[in-house]
Amino acid sequence: MLPALASILLLSSAAFYGQTETKTVIRAEMEILFQNPDGGWPKNVEWDSFKTLREAEKDKERNKNRKSTFDNSATYTQIRNLSKSFKATENRRYRRTAERGLDYIFREQRRSGGWRGSDVDAITYNDDAMIGVMQLLREVSEGRAHFSWADPETRRKARRALDLAIRVTLDCQINVNNRRTGWCQQHDHKSLKPVKARTYELPSISGAESVGIVLFLMEIKTPSDEVIEAIESAVAWFQKSAIKGVRIEAFPIEPVKDGNKIISSDKRVVRDPDAEPVWARFYEIGTNRPFFCNRDGIKVYSLEQVKLERRTGYSWYGTYADSLLARDYPRWKKRLNR
């Protein structure tokens, strides 16, 4: 339960803070409330659904066994928010909570240099788990505005952790016929090879997660030749792997009950010569053929072969690399004068 004194201070804060500052304080108090004893946070906390801290306390009590993770933007988002709250209010509780979160990140980094997701103990790029942590560590190591409070030792630890993570990310880039391509959603900590997570997330080259990795590498201020090669190779793979002449169409259907779900729309691939390019979520390593998967773990090669629940409940196609190729890559090339 939130300490009584903290509750009193929080309730009275509206008299001293403006509306924006009050929201900042309430969000920070909720983040303190949901921090696990190990220093991390659980995923899927619906922060904006709580009208009062008492509602948040009840939800925390009902779900007290939710484990810490980096999935779905958990932990690194709370650390960043608390640091901003500390800068806005100078409440040292927010800084101490952020520091405990950073300690959790440092402890959870595996020898490989990677961090796991909640579904598998592997180097996890799925849902930006790795990249989200790496972006935070970059901010800490550089002492960016909301992390100007970080002492030299904390910045050094963040820099060391980030360097290890960049190293393993470069080493994980999938090589096919002596050509670097993209990355899988997950890679083994020891072999660095692509591995599966959930039954329908098989080893592959990911058309989605690879985008975030490339964008992160492009933000390196003085990239090495190795980093430049990794980016150029991935961009060439995206250009080669674009799927043209089709669009993904959602259309209504008679509602179907599947477990606890009511499904009222379906998806299909439609021929359209004027459609923008799309990319598949998964490409087969070796053939570069887009593939899909049902919950039984069996690979299929067309969206219509995926059962309705998975066909509509997962992002199998997307315009993932559109902005990367049209905007970000040209800007990066211009910055490097290449």
Residue pairs with C-beta under 8 A, 6 or more apart in sequence:
1 57
2 10
2 29
2 33
2 53
2 57
6 29
6 93
7 53
10 25
10 26
10 29
10 53
13 21
13 22
13 25
14 22
17 24
17 25
17 89
21 88
21 89
24 84
24 85
24 88
24 89
25 85
25 89
25 91
26 53
27 47
27 81
27 85
28 81
28 82
28 85
28 89
28 91
28 94
29 53
30 45
30 47
30 50
30 53
30 56
31 41
31 78
31 81
31 82
31 97
32 82
32 93
32 94
32 97
33 53
33 56
33 57
33 60
34 41
34 42
34 45
34 56
34 60
34 78
35 41
35 78
35 97
35 100
35 101
36 42
36 66
36 67
36 68
38 68
38 104
38 107
39 68
39 100
39 101
39 103
39 104
39 107
40 68
40 69
40 70
40 74
40 75
40 101
40 104
40 108
41 68
41 69
41 74
41 75
41 78
41 101
42 63
42 66
42 67
42 68
42 69
42 74
43 66
43 69
43 71
43 72
43 73
43 74
43 118
44 72
44 74
45 59
45 74
50 56
50 59
67 118
68 74
68 75
68 104
69 75
69 117
69 118
69 129
70 76
70 115
70 116
70 117
70 124
70 129
70 130
70 132
70 133
71 117
71 118
71 119
71 124
71 126
71 127
71 129
72 127
73 127
73 128
73 132
75 101
75 104
75 105
75 133
76 101
76 105
76 132
76 133
76 135
76 136
77 132
78 101
79 98
79 101
79 102
79 105
79 136
80 136
80 139
80 146
82 94
82 95
82 97
82 98
82 101
83 94
83 95
83 98
83 146
83 147
83 149
84 146
85 91
85 94
86 92
86 94
86 95
86 98
86 146
86 149
87 145
87 146
87 148
87 149
95 149
99 154
102 140
102 154
102 157
102 158
105 115
105 133
105 136
105 137
105 161
106 157
106 161
108 115
108 116
109 115
109 161
109 164
109 165
110 116
110 123
110 189
111 189
112 123
112 168
112 189
112 190
112 192
113 123
113 164
113 165
113 167
113 168
113 169
114 122
114 123
114 124
114 130
114 165
114 168
114 187
114 189
115 123
115 124
115 129
115 130
115 133
115 165
116 122
116 123
116 124
116 129
117 124
117 126
117 127
117 129
117 186
117 197
119 126
119 197
119 198
119 201
120 186
120 195
120 196
120 197
121 189
122 186
122 187
122 188
122 189
122 195
122 197
123 130
123 168
123 172
123 186
123 187
123 188
123 189
123 192
124 130
124 185
124 186
124 197
125 131
125 183
125 184
125 185
125 186
125 187
125 206
125 209
125 210
125 212
125 213
126 185
126 186
126 197
126 201
126 209
128 209
128 212
130 165
130 169
130 213
131 212
131 213
131 216
133 165
134 162
134 165
134 166
134 169
134 216
135 216
137 158
137 159
137 161
137 162
137 165
138 158
138 162
138 219
139 146
139 147
140 147
140 150
140 154
140 155
140 158
141 155
141 156
141 158
141 159
141 162
142 155
143 150
143 155
150 158
166 217
166 220
166 227
168 187
168 192
169 183
169 213
169 216
169 217
170 226
170 227
170 230
171 192
172 183
172 184
172 187
172 192
173 180
173 181
173 182
173 183
173 230
173 233
173 234
174 180
174 181
174 182
174 183
174 184
174 194
174 205
174 285
175 181
176 285
176 286
176 288
179 233
179 236
179 237
180 229
180 230
180 233
180 234
180 237
181 205
181 233
181 234
181 237
181 288
182 205
182 206
182 207
182 209
182 210
182 213
182 234
182 237
182 238
182 283
183 205
183 206
183 209
183 210
183 213
184 194
184 195
184 203
184 204
184 205
184 206
184 209
185 197
185 201
185 204
185 206
185 209
186 194
186 195
186 196
186 197
186 201
187 193
187 194
187 195
188 194
188 195
193 203
194 203
194 204
194 205
194 285
195 203
196 202
196 203
196 297
199 293
199 295
199 296
199 297
200 293
200 294
200 295
200 297
200 310
200 314
201 282
201 293
202 282
202 291
202 293
202 297
202 299
203 285
204 281
204 282
204 283
204 284
204 285
204 291
205 237
205 241
205 282
205 283
205 284
205 285
205 288
206 281
206 282
206 283
207 238
207 241
207 279
207 280
207 281
207 282
207 283
207 318
207 320
207 321
208 279
208 281
208 315
208 318
208 320
210 234
210 237
210 238
210 321
211 238
211 320
211 321
211 324
213 234
214 231
214 234
214 235
214 238
214 324
215 324
215 328
217 223
217 227
217 230
217 231
218 231
218 328
218 329
218 332
220 227
223 231
223 336
228 336
231 329
231 332
235 324
235 325
235 329
238 279
238 321
238 324
238 325
239 325
240 288
241 279
241 280
241 283
241 288
242 277
242 278
242 279
242 321
243 277
243 278
243 279
243 280
243 290
243 317
244 275
244 277
245 271
245 272
245 273
245 275
246 269
246 270
246 271
246 272
246 275
246 278
247 269
247 270
247 272
247 275
247 276
247 278
248 267
248 268
248 269
248 270
248 278
248 303
248 316
248 317
249 267
249 268
249 269
249 270
250 265
250 266
250 267
250 312
251 265
251 266
251 267
251 268
252 264
252 265
252 266
253 263
253 264
253 265
253 266
254 264
255 262
255 263
255 264
256 262
256 263
256 264
256 308
257 263
258 308
258 309
259 309
261 309
261 313
263 308
263 309
263 312
265 312
266 308
266 311
266 312
267 303
267 311
267 312
267 316
268 303
268 304
269 302
269 303
269 304
269 317
276 319
276 322
277 319
277 322
278 317
278 318
278 319
278 320
279 317
279 318
279 319
279 320
279 321
280 290
280 291
280 316
280 317
281 314
281 315
281 316
281 317
281 318
282 290
282 291
282 292
282 293
282 316
283 289
283 290
283 291
284 290
284 291
284 299
289 301
290 301
291 299
291 300
291 301
292 299
292 300
292 301
292 302
292 303
292 305
292 306
292 316
293 299
293 300
293 306
293 310
294 300
294 305
294 306
294 307
294 310
295 307
295 309
295 310
300 306
303 311
303 316
303 317
304 311
306 316
